[in-house]
Amino acid sequence: MVKAIVGANWGDEGKGKITDMLAQESDIIVRFQGGANAGHTIVNNYGKFALHSLPSGVFYNHTTSIIGNGVALNIPVLFNEIQSIVEKGVPAPKILVSDRAQIVMSYHILFDQCEEERLGGKAFGSTKSGIAPFYSDKYAKIGFQVSELFADEDYLRDKIANVCVKKNVLLENLYHKPALDEDKLYEELMEYKEMVEPYVCDVSKYLWDAIHEGKNILLEGQLGSMKDPDHGIYPMVTSSSTLAAYGAIGAGIPPYEIKEIVVVSKAYSSAVGAGAFVSEIFGEEADELRRRGGDGGEFGATTGRPRRMGWYDCVASKYGCRIQGATGVAFTVLDVLGYLDEIPVCVGYEIDGKVTTDFPTTHLLEKAKPVYEVLPGWKCDIRGIKKYEDLPENCRKYIEFVEKHIECPITMVSNGPGRDDIIFHNK
């Protein structure tokens, strides 16, 4: 069976922990989109890890971890990551890389940095990981597929020359930077070839066979619904589709094989990067939630940047669950809210004097003001509780209030950072 795990909101919802937990009963975990520009934080018996390229199932001996064709593959980052987890005592994971995945080149990172610098105050808040330039090149048909590393030298040098003609015009005339060197780019590709060669696989065929053998497959997405380039807060979005539907494309499997879609949503809101964020809070109120949040605070797993904080947004989450096709919601970091006397929840947006519970397009979203309902807090630590009925009454009421407003069943409640800090509900 194929199951997808994706985010309902802006990313940073706690997908890594949920994937790590569900990987226990999975054979294969596939990253199907995105690059090393966002991370998943995982706490398990080996320690605390921030993964950027590796799928979150690499901590189990029985799993195969796959980099799908939809991923922006930064080969040095991937292999440094493999080395770093092995150095911490994790058994060497079994990894396969799609022969159709495309490669993040050093110049993609350079162009990302140059463009953010040029935009100044109007920048997108990029992590400068080369993701937008990478996907631009992919769709302009001048990217390098992993399979092309094994083509003959003349083929590669011709392609490099073509890329340099286009890139150097921009580098020299728009960004006032030195031109790319064709020989150095060829050397870069040969280094990547040596690193990736043992792992290259026809992933689509591998997964087709695995499905027919009855294997359990997890598709792991990066970021969340609000960062999707079609359905998110465009243009403050990422460059690849963050939706479960894209999992079929980014892994190379038929769409009808995805039987379950677990959508992860935080018990409060957080976001990294620019863009509309209706329930955002500021000052000491935000600082305290940020300090208490997550495991060690709400700071980006990749960037270390302090995340923007907000109260739970039912409007965005209902939309995020719908657009993902959620069959169930994993509600994370609920334990963090135990310090609050009262908990505001955004249940509507006021736009031009009218209240809506439907998520709007970006130009209207910029005008939206949050409409809150305030719920009583439970004022105690809920870590360690294993059964839903043992949660404090106000905590259960908070879950059920959210469930009603997002119109999707909450099937898992995470009440701590560890792999086993989970309560199953509505099963």
C-alpha positions in Angstrom: 0.0 0.0 0.0 1.1 3.6 -0.7 0.6 6.2 1.9 1.6 9.9 1.6 2.7 12.2 4.4 2.4 15.9 3.6 2.0 19.3 5.3 -1.3 21.2 5.7 0.2 24.6 6.2 3.5 26.5 5.7 5.9 23.6 6.3 7.5 22.9 9.7 4.5 20.9 10.9 6.4 18.0 12.3 6.2 15.7 9.3 9.7 14.2 10.0 8.6 12.8 13.3 5.4 11.3 11.8 7.3 9.8 8.9 9.9 8.4 11.2 7.2 6.8 13.3 5.2 5.3 10.4 8.4 4.1 8.7 8.5 1.4 11.4 5.7 -0.4 9.4 7.0 0.6 6.0 9.4 -1.0 3.5 10.2 2.0 1.4 10.2 5.7 2.0 10.4 8.1 -0.9 11.2 11.8 -1.0 9.2 13.0 -4.0 9.9 16.8 -4.3 11.9 19.7 -3.0 15.5 19.9 -2.2 17.8 20.6 0.8 16.1 24.0 1.4 13.9 22.6 4.2 14.6 20.1 6.9 12.8 17.6 9.1 13.8 17.4 12.8 13.7 13.9 14.2 14.3 12.7 17.8 14.9 9.0 18.3 17.1 6.5 20.1 20.1 7.6 18.2 19.7 11.3 19.2 18.4 14.4 17.5 18.8 14.9 13.7 17.9 17.6 11.2 17.5 15.9 7.8 17.5 18.0 4.6 17.8 15.5 1.7 17.4 12.1 3.2 13.9 10.6 3.7 12.9 10.4 7.4 12.9 6.6 7.4 16.7 6.1 7.3 16.9 5.2 10.9 15.5 1.7 10.4 17.5 -1.3 9.1 14.5 -2.8 7.2 13.7 0.2 5.1 14.9 1.4 1.7 15.2 5.2 1.3 14.6 6.7 -2.1 15.3 10.0 -3.7 12.6 10.4 -6.3 12.8 12.0 -9.7 10.9 15.0 -8.5 13.6 16.0 -6.0 16.1 18.8 -6.5 19.2 16.6 -5.8 22.1 18.3 -4.2 24.6 15.4 -4.3 27.3 16.8 -1.8 24.6 17.7 0.7 23.0 14.2 0.4 26.3 12.4 0.9 27.5 14.6 3.8 24.2 13.9 5.4 24.6 10.1 5.0 28.1 10.4 6.5 26.9 12.5 9.4 24.2 10.0 10.6 26.6 7.0 10.2 29.1 8.9 12.4 26.5 9.2 15.1 26.0 5.4 15.2 23.1 5.0 12.7 23.6 1.8 10.6 24.4 2.7 7.0 21.0 3.2 5.3 20.0 1.5 2.0 19.6 4.4 -0.4 18.4 4.5 -4.0 18.5 7.6 -6.3 16.3 8.0 -9.3 18.2 8.0 -12.6 15.7 10.7 -13.6 16.3 13.0 -10.7 18.0 16.3 -11.6 21.0 17.8 -10.0 21.4 21.0 -8.1 24.5 22.6 -9.6 26.9 25.0 -7.8 25.7 27.8 -10.1 22.1 27.3 -9.0 23.1 28.3 -5.5 25.1 31.2 -6.9 22.1 32.5 -8.9 19.8 32.1 -5.9 22.1 34.2 -3.8 22.6 36.8 -6.5 18.9 37.2 -7.1 18.0 37.6 -3.4 20.8 40.2 -3.1 19.4 42.1 -6.2 15.9 42.1 -4.9 16.9 43.5 -1.5 13.9 44.4 0.5 11.6 42.7 -2.0 13.4 39.3 -1.6 11.4 36.1 -1.3 13.1 35.0 1.9 14.9 32.1 0.0 17.1 29.7 1.9 19.6 30.3 -1.0 19.8 26.6 -1.6 19.5 27.0 -5.4 15.9 25.7 -5.6 14.2 28.3 -7.7 17.1 28.4 -10.3 17.2 24.6 -10.3 13.5 24.2 -11.1 13.6 27.1 -13.6 16.4 25.2 -15.5 14.4 21.9 -15.2 11.4 23.4 -17.0 13.6 25.4 -19.4 15.1 22.0 -20.3 18.7 22.8 -19.5 19.0 20.8 -16.3 21.2 17.8 -15.8 19.5 14.5 -15.1 21.5 11.9 -13.0 21.4 9.6 -16.0 23.3 12.1 -18.1 26.3 11.8 -15.8 26.9 8.5 -17.6 26.7 10.0 -21.1 29.9 10.4 -23.2 32.1 13.4 -22.7 31.3 15.2 -26.0 27.6 15.1 -25.1 28.2 16.7 -21.7 30.6 19.3 -22.9 28.2 20.4 -25.6 25.4 20.8 -23.0 27.7 22.6 -20.6 28.7 25.1 -23.3 25.0 25.8 -24.1 24.2 26.4 -20.4 27.2 28.7 -20.0 26.1 30.9 -23.0 22.8 31.6 -21.2 24.1 31.8 -17.6 27.1 34.0 -18.4 25.0 36.8 -20.0 23.1 37.1 -16.7 26.1 36.7 -14.5 28.2 39.3 -16.2 25.5 41.9 -17.2 22.8 41.6 -14.5 24.7 40.4 -11.4 28.2 41.7 -12.3 29.8 38.4 -11.3 32.6 36.3 -13.0 31.6 34.0 -15.8 31.2 30.3 -15.4 34.1 28.1 -16.3 33.1 25.1 -18.6 36.0 22.9 -17.5 35.2 23.4 -13.9 31.6 22.5 -14.5 32.6 19.3 -16.3 34.8 18.4 -13.3 31.9 19.1 -10.9 29.7 16.7 -12.9 32.4 14.0 -12.8 32.8 14.4 -9.0 29.0 14.0 -8.7 29.1 10.9 -10.9 31.6 9.2 -8.7 29.6 10.0 -5.5 26.1 8.9 -6.8 27.0 6.0 -9.1 26.5 3.2 -6.5 23.0 4.4 -5.7 21.5 5.1 -9.1 18.3 3.1 -9.9 15.3 3.1 -12.2 13.1 4.1 -9.3 9.8 4.1 -11.1 10.3 0.4 -12.2 11.6 -0.5 -8.7 8.4 1.0 -7.1 6.2 -0.6 -9.7 7.6 -4.0 -8.7 7.4 -3.2 -5.0 3.7 -2.3 -5.3 3.0 -5.6 -7.0 4.9 -7.4 -4.3 2.6 -5.8 -1.7 5.2 -3.6 -0.1 4.3 -0.7 2.2 5.5 2.6 0.7 5.6 6.0 2.3 5.7 9.2 0.1 7.3 12.0 2.1 6.7 15.6 1.0 8.5 18.8 2.0 6.9 22.0 3.2 3.1 22.3 3.1 0.0 23.3 1.2 0.6 27.1 1.5 3.9 26.8 -0.2 2.6 25.0 -3.3 3.3 27.1 -6.5 -0.3 26.5 -7.8 -2.4 26.4 -4.7 -0.3 28.3 -2.1 0.4 31.9 -1.3 1.9 32.7 -4.7 4.5 34.1 -5.3 5.8 33.5 -1.8 5.9 29.8 -2.5 8.5 27.1 -3.2 9.3 25.9 -6.7 7.9 22.3 -6.7 4.4 21.0 -5.9 4.0 20.2 -2.2 0.8 18.3 -2.7 0.2 14.6 -2.2 -1.0 14.4 -5.8 2.4 15.3 -7.0 3.8 12.3 -5.0 2.7 10.0 -7.9 4.7 12.1 -10.4 7.7 12.8 -8.2 8.1 9.1 -7.4 7.0 7.7 -10.8 3.9 5.7 -9.7 0.3 5.6 -10.8 -1.9 8.2 -8.9 -4.5 5.6 -8.0 -2.0 3.7 -5.9 -2.0 6.4 -3.2 -4.5 5.0 -0.8 -4.0 7.1 2.3 -3.0 10.7 2.8 -1.8 11.8 6.2 -1.8 15.5 6.5 0.3 17.0 9.3 -0.8 20.2 11.0 0.6 21.9 14.1 -1.5 22.8 17.1 -0.4 26.4 16.5 1.0 28.1 13.4 4.6 28.8 12.3 6.3 29.8 9.1 9.7 30.5 7.7 10.1 33.0 4.9 8.0 35.9 3.6 4.3 35.9 2.6 0.8 36.4 4.0 0.3 34.8 7.5 -3.1 35.9 8.8 -2.9 34.6 12.4 0.7 35.8 13.0 1.6 37.1 16.5 4.4 39.4 17.5 6.5 40.6 20.4 6.7 38.8 23.7 3.7 36.6 23.0 5.4 35.3 19.9 8.8 35.0 21.6 7.4 32.8 24.4 5.6 30.5 22.0 8.8 30.3 19.8 11.0 29.5 22.9 8.6 26.7 24.1 7.8 25.4 20.6 9.0 22.2 18.9 12.0 20.5 20.5 14.4 23.2 21.5 12.4 26.1 20.0 10.9 27.2 16.7 13.9 27.7 14.5 14.3 26.4 10.9 16.0 23.0 10.7 17.9 24.1 7.7 18.4 27.8 8.2 18.3 28.2 12.0 16.1 31.2 11.3 13.5 32.0 14.0 10.1 31.0 12.6 7.3 33.4 12.4 4.6 32.4 15.0 0.8 32.5 15.1 -2.3 30.9 16.6 -3.9 27.9 14.9 -5.6 28.9 11.6 -8.6 26.8 10.8 -9.2 28.6 7.5 -5.8 27.9 6.1 -5.8 24.4 7.6 -9.2 23.4 6.3 -8.1 24.5 2.8 -4.7 22.8 3.2 -6.3 19.5 4.1 -8.8 19.8 1.3 -6.2 20.5 -1.4 -4.1 17.7 -0.1 -7.0 15.2 -0.1 -6.5 14.3 3.6 -7.8 11.0 4.8 -6.7 11.9 8.3 -4.8 14.6 10.2 -1.8 14.2 12.5 -2.0 17.1 15.0 1.5 17.9 16.3 3.2 19.7 19.2 0.0 19.9 21.2 2.0 19.7 24.4 3.6 23.1 23.8 0.3 24.9 24.5 0.1 23.6 28.1 1.4 27.0 29.5 -1.6 29.1 28.3 -4.6 30.2 30.3 -6.5 30.8 27.1 -5.8 29.8 23.5 -7.0 31.9 20.5 -8.0 30.0 17.4 -8.5 31.8 14.0 -11.9 30.6 12.7 -12.5 33.1 9.9 -10.9 36.0 7.8 -12.5 39.4 7.6 -11.9 40.8 4.1 -13.4 44.2 3.1 -15.9 44.0 6.0 -17.1 40.4 5.2 -16.1 37.3 7.1 -15.2 34.1 5.2 -14.1 30.7 6.2 -12.8 29.9 2.6 -9.1 30.5 1.9 -8.7 33.3 -0.7 -6.1 34.0 -3.3 -3.1 36.0 -2.4 -4.1 39.6 -3.2 -7.2 39.1 -1.0 -5.2 37.3 1.7 -3.0 40.3 2.1 -6.1 42.3 3.3 -7.4 39.5 5.6 -7.8 40.1 9.4 -8.1 37.1 11.7 -11.4 36.4 13.4 -10.7 34.6 16.7 -12.5 32.4 19.1 -10.8 31.9 22.5 -10.7 28.5 24.1 -9.7 27.8 27.8 -6.3 26.2 28.2 -5.6 23.0 30.2 -2.6 24.4 32.2 -0.6 21.2 32.6 1.9 19.0 31.0 0.4 16.3 28.7 3.6 14.5 27.7 3.6 10.8 28.6 -0.2 10.4 28.1 -1.0 7.5 25.8 -4.8 7.4 25.6 -7.0 10.1 24.2 -9.5 9.8 27.0 -6.7 10.5 29.6 -6.1 14.0 28.1 -7.4 16.9 30.1 -11.0 17.9 29.2 -10.0 21.3 27.8 -7.3 19.7 25.7 -9.8 17.2 24.2 -12.2 20.1 23.6 -9.4 22.0 21.8 -8.8 19.0 19.5 -12.5 18.5 18.8 -13.0 22.3 18.1 -10.2 22.2 15.5 -11.4 19.0 14.0 -14.9 20.4 13.5 -13.6 23.6 11.8 -11.1 21.9 9.5 -13.7 19.3 8.5 -11.3 16.4 8.6 -10.7 13.7 11.3 -7.7 14.1 13.6 -6.4 10.5 13.7 -3.1 11.1 15.5 -2.1 13.6 18.3 1.6 14.2 19.0 2.2 15.2 22.6 6.0 15.3 22.7 9.1 15.2 20.4 9.9 11.4 20.7 8.9 8.7 18.3 6.5 7.2 20.8 4.9 10.4 22.0 1.7 9.8 20.0 -1.9 9.2 20.7 -4.1 7.5 18.2 -7.6 8.8 17.8 -10.7 8.1 15.6 -9.1 4.8 14.5 
